[in-house]
Amino acid sequence: MKPKIKYQQYAINVPSAGAIVPIEFETDKLYSKVTGINLVATSDKNIFSTIELAINTVEVFPDDFEMLRLFFRFQVPFGYEYHELNEKAGGSLVKGKYTDIDSGATFPYKVIISLRLENEEK
């Protein structure tokens, strides 16, 4: 029996200032819904960098959406730090781009996209 919730991660490697990094991966085929998203970065100087993201061609975050809006404070307990989504999973294509806004970060750094996937209870 598969668990009801899975956290799927995708890491973006940002090589240099001003880099535009493509994002393209599939959600786990065993889960039916994407119910949340979270971003974590290894550099705290890139909070004004932007992300564009679509799931199954449905735009979730438009072009120039600032990462600052997707970060959570350290006091938030695990499992609650996800922005709510309600998109189809089951092998859906997650596609977009990450654009670094040169703000003095040390390169390279990583940005990790974490999706919360769930199965509907029957």
Secondary structure, 3 states (H helix, E strand, C coil): CCCCEEEEEEEEEECCCCCEEEEEEECCCCCCEEEEEEEEECCCCCCCCEEEEEECCEEEEEEEEEHHHHCCCCCCCCCCCCEEEEEECCCCEEEEEEECCCCCCCCCEEEEEEEEEECCCC
